[in-house]
Amino acid sequence: MWGIHTQRARENFGISSCKLSPVLIRAMALVKKACCLANLETGYLQEDKAAAIIKACDEIIQNKHADQFPLDPFQGGAGTSTNMNINEVIANRALEIMGFEAGNYSIIHPLDDVNRHQSTNDVYPTAVKVAVLEELRELSRRIEALQGAFQKKEKEFAAIVKVGRTEMQEAVPMTLGAEFSAFADAIARDRWRVFKCEERIRLVNLGGTAVGTGLTAPRSYIFLVIEKLRELSGFGLSRGENVVDQTANSDQFVEVAGILKAHAANVIKISNDLRLLNMLGEIRLEPVQAGSSIMPGKVNPVVLESAVQACLRADADCNLVFEMASRSSLQINEFMPLLSFSILEALEMLINVNVMLAKHIRAIRADKDRCMKYVENDPLIITAFVSHIGYERCEKLLKEFFASSAEPANIKKFLKEKLGEETVERILSPENLMSLGYRDNGKNS
């Protein structure tokens, strides 16, 4: 159903095996439908033409005719080839709906009818923003599920005492639940950031045509088309106060990319922490597949490794968003195709990573005995006793322990012998360790 403009683009831009994002194609069709409705209501399109165009748009929005969008996303022209592709497919499908042969452009024309009062420079960026908004909403839902998975483990592991670690060395005691609470809170911040970053993306330049001045579009259409798109999309879209600015500048996407980078950074950090905890035996990851083709029984943390790789790719995509926004010139971002491909790929990968991780986190088990073994063998747990018996006595006890202990050293057992079982259990209890400081009975420290 495509025409000569699409065919030329296929021949000109045979660069990669990548294809246009289905989310972007749907968003383009949604924008075209809004433009058609505005042109119909203002009297610039006949009802029979408009009805056929709208039906063709609806079919594309429903993911039909996906094979009719064959273009490589790495194309020149600020997205003109993609815009022409969708214009031609809509026009030819509309002709079929009306009972005419495809290519009979005297009845419905890809430019004069489907693209009426539009330019690639306002349609394409607007469609990218609609696509990004759709993906941001989905990402927010998936982050919420991951946050919930960590919060559930935080409660489940609240009473498990373990050794905290800093600089890759054993430090003071804490609880496994507290460790997972840090994961949950980092992801909660990501969820809030993703929700908030919608604000900038809701400002669009539809109706601005080539450079944001609205040249060749009637004022009645310009004011109406945004309302139509807002109704169709369900997003709180509005036209930017300065449409020339909205057409020329793409910094809104860089802002979103920065938030996606923050989320990717958190996921990478958490994934690596979970790999370490699994290696130490404090947690047990679900074995999902054989880990080696030569070592029987070996199981690797493959889900976490996959998450790290996907987030690194998303981070690289976000860097490209920065590059493409900064390299635009004067009244247009000619590099919009790579910008859109990169930000939508980053969103898709992060959505899928969150789905994968939430399932994996729910299956994590704790090894309470292994956690306690590390506590019992960590001399630094003496730090928990400083506020109760004083620094100097703790230091003397530690020297005595090192001088007398046999391997394997069990400092918890040693402290029970010196201070009494009740005192040691009370001080090393989860409640005491996580009470946010010790009670000073009203005294000033």
N, C-alpha and C positions, 0 to 999 in steps of 0.2 A: 504493500500500500504506500510505500514511499515513492518519491519522485526524483527528478534530476538533481536537485540541490543536495539531497541526502546521498545520492549515488556518487556525486563528485566528492563529497566529504569522505565517503568510504574509501575512495581511491587516493585522496590526498593525505589521509591521516591513518594509514595502516601501521600503527606504531607498536601496539601492545595487544595482549589477549584480553585486556580488561574491557568491560562494557559499562554503559551508563547505569547509574544507580536506579533500581526500580522505584525507590522512594522519590527520587528527583523526577522521574517520568510521571508518576502519579501527581506530584505537586505541579508540574507544568500543565497537565491536563486540567487540574483544578483552577489554575490561573486562567487558562484559556476559556473555561466554562464561565468564570466570573466576568471576563471581558465580553463574552458573547451575550450574557444576560444584560450587562450594562448597555451594550449596543442595541439590543432588542428593545429595552425599555426607553431608550432615548430616540428610537426611530431610525437607527442607522443600519439595522438588519431586518430583513423580512422574516415573518414568523416561521414559514416553512423551512427556510435555510437555518434559522436559529435552532429550531427543534431538532434538525438532523445533526447539527454541530454539537448541540448539548448531549444528544444520545451517544455520539461518537466519543465525546469527552468522558461520559459516564462509564463507557466500556473500558476505556484506558485506566480510569481511576479504579476499576474493579480488577485490574491486572490482566485484562484481556489484550491481545495483540502485542504481547511482550516481545515477540520475535521480529516486530516491525521497527525496532529501535536498535540498529546494528552498529552504531557509531562508537569509535574509540573515544574515551573521555579526554584524551590528551590531544586537544584540537585547538587551533588558533581561532581568533575572531570573537573572543569574549562570550562564547556560547551560541553564536549565530547558527552554526551547523545543527546543534541540538534543537534550537527554536524552529529552524526550517524543517527538520525531520518531523517534529510533532505537528507543525502546520500541515505538512503534506499528508501525513497519516490521517489526521482529523478530516481534512478536506476530502480525501478519497473514500474514507469510510462513510462520511456523511453523504457523498454522492451515491454510494451503494444503498444506503438507507432510503434515499429518495428514489431509487430505481434507475439511476443513471450509471454509466460506465465510469470507472476510475479514470482520472485524467481529463475529464470534461470540465475544465476550469472556467468555461463560460457560464456554468451554473453555480458552482461554488469554487472560489479561488483560494488557494492557501494563504496568499498575502492580502488581497483586497477584502476577503471575508473573515477567514479564521484569524488573521493577524491585524485586523482593522483597529486603528488607533493605538497600535502597540509598536514597540521596538524591542529587539533582543535586550537592550540595555536597561529596560525596566521590567520586562517579563522574566528574564532569566534570574537576576538577583532576587526578585520577589519569590520566585519558585524555590530557589535555594533556601531562603529563609523559612518558607513554609515547611520544606523537607526537614530542615534542622530542628524546627519547633516540634515536629512530629516525633523525631528521634530523641530529642531531649525529654519529652514526656515519657517515652518508653524507657529511656535510661533512668529517669527518676524512679519509676516503678521498680525497676530491677535493682537499683541501689537500695531501695527500701527493703526489698526481700533479703539482700545480703546483710544489711544492718540488723534485721530481725534474727537472722541465723547466728550472728555473733552475739547478740544480746541473749539469746537462748542459752548459748554455751557459757556466757558470763555468769548466769544464774546457776547453771548446772555445775560449774567448777568453782563456785564461790567459797567452798569450805576446804579446798585442796591447797595446802601450804606447799610452797616451792621456793627455789632460790631465784632471786632476780639477778640479772646479768647486765653489766656495763663494760664497754670496751672489750667485748668477747671474753670477759672474765666473770667469775662468780662474784656476786655482791650480796646485798642484804636480803632477808626473806620477804616474801609477799605471797599472794595467792594466784593460782592459775586463772581464777575468775577475774581478778584485777587486770591481768595481762590481756585477757580477751575483751575487757571493757575498753581498753585503749584502742583495740582494733575497731570495736563497735562505734566509738565516738569519732574516730577518724573518718569512717564511712558515713556517719551521720552528717558531718560537716560537708562531705562531698554531695550528699543528697540536698542539703540546703543551698549550696553553691549552684548546683545544676538547676534547681527551681528558680533561683533569683536571676540567672543569666538569661532567662527568656525575655526580660524587659527590653534589652537593646534590640533583640532580633525581631520584635514585634513592629518596629518602624520600617516601612517599606517604601519603595519609590514607584510603585505601579501608577501609571498615568503620567509619569514624567517623560515618557518616550526616550529620545536619543540621549539627551544630556541633562534631563531634569527640569526643563523649562515647559514641558507639555506641548511643544511645537507639533502641529498637525493633529492634535486631539482636541475635541470640543470640551469646554469647561464642564458642561453637564455630565459628560461621560467621566471625566477625571474625578469629580466628586462622588459619583455613584459607584465606580468600579471597586473602590476600596470597601464600601459597604457590602457589596456582593461577595467579595472574597472573604470578608470577615464572617458573614453568615454561612458560607459554604464550608470554611475551614474549621470554624468553632474556636479559632484563636482570636485574641483581642488585638487584631492588627489595626494599625493606623498609618496614615501617610505622614512621613517626616515633615517637620516644619520647613526645612530647607531641602527640597527634593534634589537640587543640584549636588548638595553634600552627600545625600544618600546614594546618588548615582556614582559619584566619583570615588568615594571612600569605603573601605571594607574593614575598618578597624573593629566593627562589632563582632565579626567572625574571629578576629584575633583574641578578643576578650573571652569568647566561648572556648576557643582553643586553649587558652591559659587555664581555664577551669577544668577542661578535660585532662590537661597535663597534670594538674594537682591530683585528680582522681587516679590517673594512671600511676603516679608516684606512690600514692598510698597503697594501691593494690600490689605493686611490685614489692614495696617494703614489707607488707603483711605476708605476702606469699613467701618471701625469703625467711621471715621469722618463723613461719609455720614449718618450713623445711628444716630449720635448725631444731625446733622443738621436737619434730618427728625423729631427727637423727639422734637427739639426746634421749629419746624414748619417753619423754614426758607426755607426749600425745601420740596417738596412733591414727594415721590417716587411713582412709578406706583403700584397700588394695583393688585397683580397677583393671589392671592388666599385668601380664608378665613383664618384668623389667629388663630381662636380658635374654639374648639368643644363645648364650653360652653358659650362664650361671643359673642353674636350676633354683627356683624358689626366690630369686631376687625380685624385690618390688621397689620401684622408684616413685618419687613424688611427681608423677608426670603431669597431673592436672595443674599443680602449682607452677611447674616449669612452662607449661603452655600459657598460663596466665601472664607470666613474666614476659614471654616473647610477644604475646599479643599487645601488651601494654607498651612495650618498647616500640612496636610498629605504630601504635596510636600516637605515641609521643613524637615519632618522626613525622607522621602526618600533620600533627599540630605545628611542628616547626615549618612545614611547607606552607601552612596557612599564613603564618607570619611572613614568609618570603613572598608569597603571591600578593598579599595585601600591600606590602611595602614597595613592590615593583610596579604597581599600577601607575598610570600617567594621566595627569590633567583630569578630564571629565569622565574617564572610564577605567574599569579594571579589566584589561584585556586578558588577564590570566585567571579569570573567574572559573574556567573549566577545571583547572588543576586544584584551585582552592576548594571548589565544591566537591570534587572527587575525594580530596584529602580529608575534609572535615566530616563528610558522610561516612567514609570508611572508618575513621577513628570512632565515630559514634556507634557504628554497627559492631565493631570489634569490642568496644567496652560494654555494650549491651550484652553480647554473647558471653563475655568473660564473667559478668555479674551473675548471669544465669548458671553458668558452669560452677562458679565458686560457691554460690549459695547452696547448691545441692551437695557439694563436697564438704562444706563446713558442717552441715547438719549431721554428717556421718562421722565426725571426729569423736574419738574416745580419749579419755584421760587415763594415764597410768599413775594412780595415786601413790602406789608403793615406790615407783621409780622417782617420783617427785620428792617423796620424803627421804629417800636414800641420799639424794643430793643435799638436802637440808642437813641431814645428820653428819655428812662428811665435809661440810663447809664451815671452816673456822670463823668466817665473817658473820655468822649468825650471832656471835657475841655482841655485835653492834646493837641488837635489840634489847640488850640488858643494861646498856650504858646509863639510861635514865633511871634505872631501878637500883643499881648497886655502885654506880660511879665508874668513871673512865679508868682510874688507876687499878681498881680491883679487877675489872675486866681484863686489863693488860696483864696483870699477874696470873689470872686464871689461864689466859691464853699461853703464856710462857710455860706454865706448869703442864698444860695439855701437850704442848709440843715436845716437852722434855720427857714425858712419861708415856705418851700414847704409842700403842703398837698398831701395826697395819692390819686390817684397814681401820683408820682412825674414825671414831664416832664421837664427835664433840657433844652431841645432844645427850648421849649417855653419860659422858664425863660431867656435864653441867648438872645433870640430875643428881649425881653423886655428891656434888659440891653445894648445890643450892636447894636441892629437894625437888621431887617430881612435880608436886603441885605448882611450884613457882615457875618451873621451866615450861610446863604445859600451858599455864596461863599466859605467860609472856609470848610464847610461840603460837598461841591460838589465832585462828583467822580473824576473830573479832578484834583482838588487840593489835595485830599487825596492820589491819586496814582501818583503824579508828581515826586516822588523820591526826597524828600526834598523840602524846600521852596526856593524861589528866593531871593538872598541877595543883588541884585542890584550892584554886583561887589565888595561888601565889604568882607573883610576877617572875618571869624567867629572866 
